Amino acid sequence: MSHAHIRTEKCTHIRIYKSLISSQFRDPIQHTHARTEGIANIFFFFFLAVTRMEADGVKNWVLVVTAQTPTNIAVIKYWGKRDESLILPINDSISVTLDPAHLCTTTSVAVSPSFTHDRMWLNGKEISLSGGRFQNCLRELRFRANDVEDDDNGIKITKKDWDKMHVHIVSYNNFPTAAGLASSAAGLACLVFSLAKLMNVKEDHSKLSAIARQGSGSACRSLYGGFVKWVMGKEENGSDSIAVQLADEKHWDDLVIVIAVVSSSQKETSSTSGMRDTVETSALIEHRAKVVVPKRIIQMEEAIKNRDFPAFAALTCADSNQFHAVALDTCPPIFYMNDTSHRIISCVEKWNRFEGTFQVAYTFDAGPNAVLISRDRKTAALLLQRLLFYFPPQSETDLNSYVIGDKTILRDAGIQEVKDSETLAPPPEINANTPAHRYKGDISYFICTGPGRGPVVLTDENQSLIDPKTGLPK
């Protein structure tokens, strides 16, 4: 199944002797006979321990699996839960999985008899695994774990062993965490997928999605590539609240996605607390969940099936706007977007109206960053020209760090250097009598990407984040 790394530690006579001496004689004043008998017992136990270790060939091995999982962006939003602990939503949702070459989480997981407790590191910092969401995922996976055998390296883990063995998890996002780019979706999906591979869990992706959902709701949608629907389900235990793939990433690969990272800082109101407040205080949320979204889900499935971009774009923009309207209807109101977000919407709306049909769709998750979906590469190049006109980089900025991801879009737009963006002509939809405003420095950077595949195991050991000798982060 997975590749294994072996670490062997030899127990020395001195280490065992010191350990036994210190445990036997914590009190320095003892009866001479007791001391003599104690020393005799030490050497007897010491002999047995060493011979048993040598006879059994005890090894402290480390078994490692590394996986990569994409993030996703919802085009019909999930907002609000009917069950907080199981993370069961009040409505269905639909998302596009983004190309993991540009936005993904890489996670390495390891198990070893030498590990004393479960540990996790995220983006270089150790974090606690005591939270209920992590524990829910670990519990569900251990329950479904199966025997793992690696005869070549002398590894054998039985199904029962998993309850008492500990894991190390090292995870890295190649995009901002907690900034409204669904980092938790990619992270929890990758954690569940990689641990499932390590533990030889037999469940398919749909059933794994129900486990990932208990870590982060949107994570269930990152178990698939392409276009994915999260079915809200009706069962109280959440068994039917799962993700299903509507179409793979090749179904509509004309689409090009440009993400404008307005801010990479952590948002003020987390999605978890925001949803809770909305469900408790918004007068609009019930109408959205029961009336609006069910109709949009049907229409969006049809638009994706038929690759109907005008319908897809209209639904995407409308649902994003309604989601943020519901956030504003919350008490106290939640402001995920900012002035730059609003300017991006205005730019897209003017262009779409000028052309008489949708060129680009926009959508914003719980943050200020814009996800802009173009109907094809030609339109994406025109979009990037407009974005660089309105939001040019600072003069000293390196263009290669200002536009990242699929840089062929930059070439198609005819932009080779920062100075090229400074000489761009105003878009034709701008009124010639109205001076065009430019907002230099308002965008941190752009990511050019597209629909992408689901999670995969990485077999190249160089991509592992865990040191195979220590079981700790590299």
C-alpha positions as CSV (number, residue, x, y, z in Angstrom):
1,M,0.0,0.0,0.0
2,S,2.3,2.8,1.2
3,H,6.0,3.2,1.5
4,A,7.6,2.6,4.8
5,H,10.5,4.0,6.6
6,I,12.3,2.1,9.3
7,R,14.1,3.4,12.3
8,T,15.9,0.9,14.6
9,E,17.0,1.8,18.1
10,K,19.1,-0.6,20.1
11,C,18.5,-0.7,23.8
12,T,21.9,-0.6,25.6
13,H,22.7,-2.3,28.9
14,I,23.6,1.0,30.4
15,R,20.3,2.7,29.6
16,I,18.2,-0.2,31.1
17,Y,20.5,-0.5,34.1
18,K,20.2,3.2,34.9
19,S,16.5,3.1,34.5
20,L,16.1,0.2,36.8
21,I,18.5,1.5,39.4
22,S,16.7,4.9,39.6
23,S,13.3,3.2,39.9
24,Q,14.4,0.7,42.5
25,F,16.2,3.1,44.8
26,R,14.4,6.4,45.1
27,D,15.0,6.4,48.9
28,P,18.8,6.6,49.6
29,I,18.4,5.0,53.1
30,Q,17.3,1.3,52.8
31,H,18.0,-1.9,54.7
32,T,21.2,-3.6,53.5
33,H,19.4,-6.9,52.9
34,A,16.7,-5.2,50.9
35,R,19.4,-3.4,48.9
36,T,21.2,-6.6,48.1
37,E,18.0,-8.5,47.2
38,G,16.9,-5.5,45.0
39,I,20.2,-5.5,43.1
40,A,19.9,-9.2,42.4
41,N,16.3,-8.6,41.1
42,I,17.6,-5.8,38.9
43,F,20.2,-8.0,37.2
44,F,17.7,-10.8,36.7
45,F,15.1,-8.5,35.1
46,F,17.9,-6.8,33.2
47,F,19.0,-10.1,31.7
48,L,15.4,-11.1,30.8
49,A,14.6,-7.7,29.2
50,V,17.8,-7.7,27.0
51,T,17.4,-11.2,25.8
52,R,13.7,-10.8,25.1
53,M,14.4,-7.7,23.0
54,E,17.2,-9.4,21.1
55,A,15.2,-12.5,20.6
56,D,12.1,-10.7,19.4
57,G,14.1,-8.2,17.2
58,V,12.2,-5.2,18.6
59,K,12.3,-2.3,16.1
60,N,11.0,1.3,16.4
61,W,9.8,1.7,12.8
62,V,8.1,4.7,11.4
63,L,5.4,4.2,8.7
64,V,4.7,7.3,6.6
65,V,2.0,8.2,4.0
66,T,1.9,11.6,2.2
67,A,-1.1,13.0,0.3
68,Q,-2.1,16.1,-1.5
69,T,-5.7,17.4,-1.5
70,P,-7.2,20.4,-3.4
71,T,-9.3,23.2,-2.0
72,N,-12.7,24.1,-3.4
73,I,-14.9,27.1,-3.9
74,A,-18.6,27.0,-3.5
75,V,-20.8,28.4,-6.2
76,I,-24.0,27.6,-4.2
77,K,-23.0,28.3,-0.7
78,Y,-23.2,26.3,2.5
79,W,-24.1,28.6,5.4
80,G,-25.8,27.4,8.6
81,K,-25.9,24.1,10.5
82,R,-28.8,22.0,11.8
83,D,-26.4,20.1,14.0
84,E,-23.3,21.8,15.3
85,S,-21.4,18.7,16.6
86,L,-21.9,16.5,13.5
87,I,-21.7,19.6,11.1
88,L,-24.9,18.9,9.3
89,P,-25.9,21.8,7.0
90,I,-29.3,23.4,6.6
91,N,-29.0,23.3,2.7
92,D,-27.3,21.5,-0.1
93,S,-24.2,23.2,-1.7
94,I,-22.2,22.9,-4.9
95,S,-18.5,23.6,-5.5
96,V,-15.7,23.7,-8.0
97,T,-12.6,21.9,-7.0
98,L,-9.5,24.0,-7.8
99,D,-6.3,22.8,-9.5
100,P,-4.1,21.4,-6.7
101,A,-1.0,22.5,-8.7
102,H,-1.9,26.0,-7.5
103,L,-4.0,25.6,-4.3
104,C,-3.6,22.6,-2.2
105,T,-2.8,21.1,1.2
106,T,0.1,18.5,1.5
107,T,-0.1,16.3,4.5
108,S,2.2,13.6,5.8
109,V,1.0,11.2,8.4
110,A,3.1,8.7,10.4
111,V,2.6,5.9,12.9
112,S,5.2,4.3,15.1
113,P,5.3,2.3,18.3
114,S,7.7,5.0,19.7
115,F,5.1,7.8,19.5
116,T,3.6,8.6,22.9
117,H,0.6,10.7,21.8
118,D,-1.1,12.2,18.7
119,R,0.6,15.3,17.5
120,M,0.1,17.8,14.6
121,W,2.0,20.6,13.0
122,L,0.4,23.1,10.6
123,N,2.5,25.3,8.4
124,G,5.5,24.8,10.7
125,K,3.8,25.3,14.1
126,E,2.6,22.6,16.4
127,I,-1.2,22.8,17.1
128,S,-3.4,21.0,19.6
129,L,-5.4,18.0,18.5
130,S,-7.7,18.1,21.5
131,G,-10.5,19.9,19.7
132,G,-13.7,17.9,19.1
133,R,-13.4,18.1,15.3
134,F,-10.0,16.5,15.1
135,Q,-11.0,13.9,17.7
136,N,-14.2,13.1,15.7
137,C,-12.1,12.4,12.6
138,L,-9.5,10.4,14.4
139,R,-12.1,8.3,16.2
140,E,-14.0,7.5,13.1
141,L,-10.9,6.5,11.2
142,R,-9.5,4.3,13.9
143,F,-12.9,2.6,14.1
144,R,-12.6,1.8,10.4
145,A,-8.9,0.9,10.3
146,N,-7.8,-2.5,9.1
147,D,-4.7,-4.7,9.4
148,V,-1.5,-3.3,7.8
149,E,1.4,-5.5,7.0
150,D,4.8,-4.8,5.5
151,D,6.7,-8.0,5.5
152,D,9.9,-6.5,4.0
153,N,10.2,-4.1,6.9
154,G,8.8,-6.3,9.7
155,I,5.7,-4.1,10.2
156,K,2.4,-5.6,11.3
157,I,-0.4,-3.6,12.7
158,T,-3.7,-5.3,13.5
159,K,-7.1,-3.7,13.5
160,K,-7.1,-3.7,17.3
161,D,-3.6,-2.1,17.5
162,W,-4.9,1.2,16.0
163,D,-6.8,2.0,19.2
164,K,-3.6,2.3,21.2
165,M,-1.1,3.5,18.5
166,H,-0.4,7.2,18.0
167,V,0.0,9.3,14.9
168,H,2.0,12.3,13.9
169,I,0.5,14.7,11.3
170,V,2.4,17.4,9.4
171,S,0.4,19.6,7.1
172,Y,1.2,22.6,4.9
173,N,-1.1,24.9,2.9
174,N,0.4,26.6,-0.2
175,F,-2.2,29.4,0.2
176,P,-3.4,31.7,3.1
177,T,-5.0,30.0,6.1
178,A,-8.3,31.3,7.5
179,A,-8.6,34.1,4.9
180,G,-11.7,32.9,3.1
181,L,-10.0,30.5,0.6
182,A,-11.3,27.3,2.2
183,S,-8.0,26.3,3.8
184,S,-9.8,24.2,6.4
185,A,-11.6,22.3,3.6
186,A,-8.4,21.3,2.0
187,G,-6.6,20.6,5.3
188,L,-9.3,18.4,6.9
189,A,-9.9,16.5,3.7
190,C,-6.2,15.8,3.3
191,L,-5.9,14.7,7.0
192,V,-8.8,12.2,6.5
193,F,-7.6,11.0,3.1
194,S,-4.0,10.5,4.2
195,L,-4.9,8.8,7.5
196,A,-7.4,6.5,5.7
197,K,-4.5,5.4,3.4
198,L,-2.2,4.9,6.4
199,M,-4.8,2.9,8.3
200,N,-5.9,0.9,5.3
201,V,-9.5,2.2,5.6
202,K,-11.6,0.5,2.9
203,E,-14.4,3.1,2.6
204,D,-14.9,4.9,-0.7
205,H,-14.6,8.7,-1.1
206,S,-18.3,9.3,-0.5
207,K,-18.1,7.6,2.9
208,L,-14.8,9.3,3.7
209,S,-16.5,12.6,2.9
210,A,-18.9,12.0,5.8
211,I,-15.8,11.7,8.1
212,A,-14.1,14.8,6.6
213,R,-17.4,16.7,7.1
214,Q,-17.1,16.2,10.8
215,G,-13.8,18.1,10.8
216,S,-14.9,20.9,8.5
217,G,-18.1,21.0,6.5
218,S,-16.7,22.1,3.2
219,A,-13.9,19.5,3.5
220,C,-16.3,16.8,2.3
221,R,-16.4,18.4,-1.1
222,S,-12.5,18.3,-1.5
223,L,-12.6,14.5,-1.6
224,Y,-13.5,14.8,-5.3
225,G,-12.3,16.7,-8.3
226,G,-14.3,18.8,-10.7
227,F,-17.9,19.8,-9.7
228,V,-19.1,18.4,-6.4
229,K,-22.4,18.5,-4.5
230,W,-22.7,18.2,-0.7
231,V,-26.1,16.6,0.0
232,M,-27.4,18.0,3.3
233,G,-29.1,14.7,4.2
234,K,-32.1,14.1,6.4
235,E,-30.9,11.4,8.9
236,E,-30.2,12.6,12.5
237,N,-26.9,10.8,12.6
238,G,-25.7,12.4,9.4
239,S,-25.1,9.2,7.5
240,D,-26.6,10.6,4.4
241,S,-24.9,14.0,4.5
242,I,-22.2,13.2,2.0
243,A,-20.4,14.6,-1.0
244,V,-21.1,13.3,-4.6
245,Q,-19.3,14.2,-7.8
246,L,-21.5,15.9,-10.4
247,A,-18.8,16.0,-13.1
248,D,-15.0,15.5,-13.2
249,E,-12.5,18.3,-13.9
250,K,-12.3,17.4,-17.6
251,H,-16.1,17.9,-18.1
252,W,-15.7,21.7,-18.4
253,D,-12.0,22.5,-18.6
254,D,-12.6,25.6,-20.7
255,L,-13.2,27.5,-17.5
256,V,-10.3,29.6,-16.1
257,I,-10.3,30.9,-12.6
258,V,-8.5,34.0,-11.3
259,I,-8.4,34.6,-7.6
260,A,-7.8,38.1,-6.3
261,V,-6.2,37.8,-2.9
262,V,-7.3,41.1,-1.3
263,S,-6.1,40.1,2.1
264,S,-4.2,37.0,3.4
265,S,-4.9,38.0,7.1
266,Q,-7.2,35.9,9.3
267,K,-10.8,37.1,9.2
268,E,-12.4,38.7,12.2
269,T,-15.4,36.4,12.3
270,S,-14.8,32.7,11.8
271,S,-17.1,30.8,9.6
272,T,-18.2,28.6,12.6
273,S,-19.2,31.5,14.8
274,G,-20.7,33.4,11.8
275,M,-22.9,30.6,10.8
276,R,-24.1,30.1,14.4
277,D,-25.0,33.8,14.8
278,T,-26.8,33.8,11.4
279,V,-29.0,30.8,12.2
280,E,-29.9,32.3,15.6
281,T,-30.6,35.9,14.4
282,S,-31.1,36.3,10.7
283,A,-34.7,36.6,9.4
284,L,-33.6,35.8,5.9
285,I,-31.7,32.5,6.4
286,E,-34.7,30.2,6.7
287,H,-36.2,31.5,3.5
288,R,-32.8,31.1,1.7
289,A,-32.3,27.5,3.0
290,K,-35.9,26.3,2.4
291,V,-37.0,28.2,-0.7
292,V,-34.1,29.8,-2.6
293,V,-31.3,27.3,-2.5
294,P,-33.3,24.1,-3.4
295,K,-34.3,25.8,-6.7
296,R,-30.8,27.0,-7.4
297,I,-29.3,23.6,-6.8
298,I,-31.5,22.1,-9.5
299,Q,-30.7,25.0,-11.9
300,M,-26.9,24.8,-11.1
301,E,-26.8,21.1,-11.7
302,E,-28.4,21.6,-15.1
303,A,-26.0,24.5,-16.0
304,I,-23.0,22.4,-15.2
305,K,-24.3,19.4,-17.1
306,N,-24.9,21.5,-20.2
307,R,-21.9,23.7,-19.7
308,D,-24.3,26.7,-19.9
309,F,-22.0,29.6,-18.8
310,P,-24.6,32.4,-18.7
311,A,-26.8,30.3,-16.4
312,F,-23.8,29.2,-14.3
313,A,-22.5,32.7,-13.9
314,A,-25.9,34.2,-13.1
315,L,-26.5,31.7,-10.3
316,T,-22.9,32.0,-9.0
317,C,-23.1,35.7,-8.6
318,A,-26.6,35.8,-7.2
319,D,-25.8,33.2,-4.6
320,S,-22.6,34.9,-3.5
321,N,-24.5,38.2,-3.1
322,Q,-27.3,36.6,-1.2
323,F,-24.9,34.8,1.2
324,H,-23.3,38.1,2.0
325,A,-26.7,39.7,2.4
326,V,-27.6,37.1,5.0
327,A,-24.2,37.8,6.7
328,L,-25.2,41.5,6.9
329,D,-28.7,40.4,8.2
330,T,-27.0,38.7,11.1
331,C,-26.9,40.4,14.5
332,P,-24.3,41.8,14.9
333,P,-23.8,42.2,11.1
334,I,-20.9,40.3,9.6
335,F,-18.7,42.1,7.1
336,Y,-16.6,39.6,5.2
337,M,-16.0,41.8,2.1
338,N,-14.3,45.2,2.0
339,D,-14.1,48.2,-0.3
340,T,-11.7,46.4,-2.7
341,S,-14.1,43.4,-2.9
342,H,-16.9,45.8,-3.9
343,R,-14.7,47.4,-6.5
344,I,-14.0,44.0,-8.1
345,I,-17.8,43.3,-8.3
346,S,-18.4,46.6,-9.9
347,C,-15.6,46.0,-12.5
348,V,-17.2,42.6,-13.4
349,E,-20.7,43.9,-13.5
350,K,-19.9,46.8,-15.8
351,W,-18.1,44.5,-18.2
352,N,-20.9,41.9,-18.3
353,R,-23.5,44.6,-18.9
354,F,-21.4,46.1,-21.6
355,E,-21.0,42.8,-23.5
356,G,-24.7,42.0,-23.0
357,T,-23.9,38.5,-21.6
358,F,-21.9,37.0,-18.8
359,Q,-18.1,37.0,-19.5
360,V,-17.1,36.3,-15.9
361,A,-18.8,35.1,-12.7
362,Y,-17.7,36.3,-9.2
363,T,-18.0,34.6,-5.9
364,F,-16.8,35.4,-2.4
365,D,-16.6,32.9,0.5
366,A,-16.3,34.1,4.1
367,G,-13.6,36.6,3.3
368,P,-12.7,39.6,1.0
369,N,-10.9,37.5,-1.6
370,A,-12.6,37.3,-5.0
371,V,-12.9,34.1,-7.1
372,L,-13.5,35.1,-10.7
373,I,-14.6,32.4,-13.1
374,S,-14.0,33.1,-16.8
375,R,-15.8,31.3,-19.6
376,D,-12.6,30.5,-21.5
377,R,-8.9,31.4,-21.8
378,K,-9.5,34.4,-24.1
379,T,-11.9,35.9,-21.7
380,A,-9.5,35.2,-18.8
381,A,-6.8,37.2,-20.6
382,L,-9.2,40.1,-21.0
383,L,-10.2,39.8,-17.3
384,L,-6.5,39.9,-16.2
385,Q,-6.0,43.0,-18.3
386,R,-8.9,44.7,-16.5
387,L,-7.7,43.6,-13.1
388,L,-4.2,44.9,-13.7
389,F,-5.6,48.1,-15.0
390,Y,-7.8,48.7,-12.0
391,F,-5.4,47.2,-9.4
392,P,-1.8,47.6,-10.7
393,P,1.1,46.4,-8.6
394,Q,3.5,48.7,-6.8
395,S,6.3,49.8,-9.1
396,E,8.9,47.8,-7.2
397,T,6.8,44.6,-7.2
398,D,8.0,41.5,-9.0
399,L,5.4,40.5,-11.6
400,N,6.2,36.8,-11.0
401,S,5.1,37.2,-7.4
402,Y,2.1,39.4,-8.2
403,V,0.5,36.9,-10.7
404,I,1.1,33.3,-9.7
405,G,-0.3,29.9,-10.7
406,D,-0.9,29.4,-14.4
407,K,1.3,32.2,-15.9
408,T,0.3,31.4,-19.5
409,I,-2.7,33.6,-18.8
410,L,-0.4,36.5,-18.1
411,R,1.3,35.8,-21.5
412,D,-2.0,35.7,-23.3
413,A,-2.8,39.1,-21.7
414,G,0.3,40.5,-23.3
415,I,1.8,41.4,-19.9
416,Q,5.5,40.7,-19.5
417,E,6.7,43.3,-17.0
418,V,5.2,45.5,-14.3
419,K,5.5,48.6,-16.6
420,D,3.2,46.9,-19.1
421,S,0.3,47.1,-16.6
422,E,1.0,50.8,-16.2
423,T,0.4,51.5,-19.9
424,L,-2.8,49.5,-20.2
425,A,-5.7,51.4,-21.8
426,P,-9.0,51.8,-19.9
427,P,-11.5,49.1,-20.7
428,P,-14.1,50.1,-23.3
429,E,-16.9,49.8,-20.8
430,I,-15.6,52.8,-18.9
431,N,-17.4,56.1,-19.8
432,A,-14.9,58.2,-21.7
433,N,-16.1,61.3,-19.9
434,T,-15.5,59.8,-16.5
435,P,-11.9,59.5,-15.2
436,A,-10.9,55.9,-14.4
437,H,-9.8,55.3,-10.9
438,R,-6.9,53.0,-10.3
439,Y,-6.1,51.3,-6.9
440,K,-2.4,50.6,-6.8
441,G,-1.5,48.1,-4.1
442,D,-5.0,47.2,-3.1
443,I,-4.5,43.6,-4.2
444,S,-1.9,41.4,-2.6
445,Y,-1.6,39.1,-5.6
446,F,-3.5,37.1,-8.1
447,I,-3.7,33.3,-8.6
448,C,-4.6,31.9,-12.0
449,T,-6.0,28.4,-11.9
450,G,-8.9,26.2,-13.1
451,P,-11.0,23.2,-12.2
452,G,-8.8,20.4,-10.8
453,R,-8.6,16.8,-9.7
454,G,-9.3,15.3,-6.3
455,P,-6.8,14.0,-3.7
456,V,-3.8,11.7,-4.5
457,V,-1.1,9.9,-2.6
458,L,2.4,11.2,-3.3
459,T,4.9,8.4,-3.7
460,D,8.0,10.5,-4.1
461,E,9.7,10.4,-0.7
462,N,11.2,13.8,-1.3
463,Q,7.7,15.3,-1.0
464,S,7.2,13.8,2.5
465,L,7.0,16.4,5.3
466,I,8.1,13.9,7.9
467,D,11.6,12.8,8.7
468,P,11.6,9.0,8.3
469,K,14.2,8.6,11.1
470,T,12.5,10.6,13.8
471,G,8.8,10.8,12.8
472,L,9.0,14.6,13.3
473,P,8.7,17.4,10.8
474,K,11.6,17.8,8.4
